Amino acid sequence: MDLRGKVVLVTGGTGSFGSRFVARLLAEHEPKTVRVFSRDELKQSEMQRLYADEDRVRYLVGDVRDLPRVMRATRGVDLIVHAAAMKQVPACEYNPFEAVQTNIVGAENIVSAAIENEVPATIALSTDKAVNPVNLYGATKLCQEKLVVQGNAYAADSVARFACVRYGNVVGSRGSVVPLFKAQAETGVLTITDERMTRFWITLDEAVDFVIDSLERMGGGEVFVPKIPSMRVTDIADALAPDAERRIIGIRPGEKLHEVLVTEDESRHCIETESGYVILPEHAAWPMREHEGVLLEPGFRYTSDANTEWLGVEELREMAAGVKAVA
């Protein structure tokens, strides 16, 4: 999708991903207008100061739970990038009604508004936590994926099309282990849940690149998964605080030892490409775009512990160099 001259709405536009996506959009893709939609007026005012000389950005205070506001925000839009979410696992566990309202009802509102206002393309951000979820956050993101993919069935007579991207932990995003470990390094003690733990790893810029690439390839109904490296929690500890004491605290509720990006069941309707995987709906009630690639062998799993690409200590140190310690 050529983004030049387009009107783009970014929900969660002041978050870690949203703010980086907006910056890249303005710097490299010549949009007509970027609408930053979020419920945090402070972060919006900070972004306004950052782009004081930029007349292509609009700031919309709103919540994805509020359908009338979402309807108004999506009028005349060419593309929606849906990044708004409650994503802190403990917060979602303690506030389950709120997590459902934001992550599930919010996604439904985005789909409904996009169909009503005939927005040609909507892409929603998902996570490896949505695969075989063991916590409420993952369960809500799984529901979001289903709503977004099947939104194409509701939009069969419309120009609106919907797809998802699904990737792993983002280096330095809010709630990431990197700013936490950097803060703990100053105390000399790191808290590690389990030394066997592995995670998929992606930088913010790589996530933005992947979303933009997926926009160019989407036809409606896909879940795009990138090929990304894994890391061991012990290696990130070695990278950030090699001399610190390590205190094993045990796996937290709703946490896994390893993450999964493509399951055995999904492999039956998943295409492997050079840069990733395209999970197709099992039964599409709408015309699907053809994707070049190889159909996966049944039983294939893409997991963080059985990955073929791993990040070493020096690579992790370099990736985390610009991340600030959590306050």
Order of alpha helices (4+ residues) and beta strands (2+ residues): beta-alpha-beta-alpha-beta-alpha-beta-alpha-alpha-alpha-beta-alpha-beta-beta-alpha-beta-beta-alpha-beta-beta-alpha-beta-beta-alpha-beta-beta-beta-beta-alpha
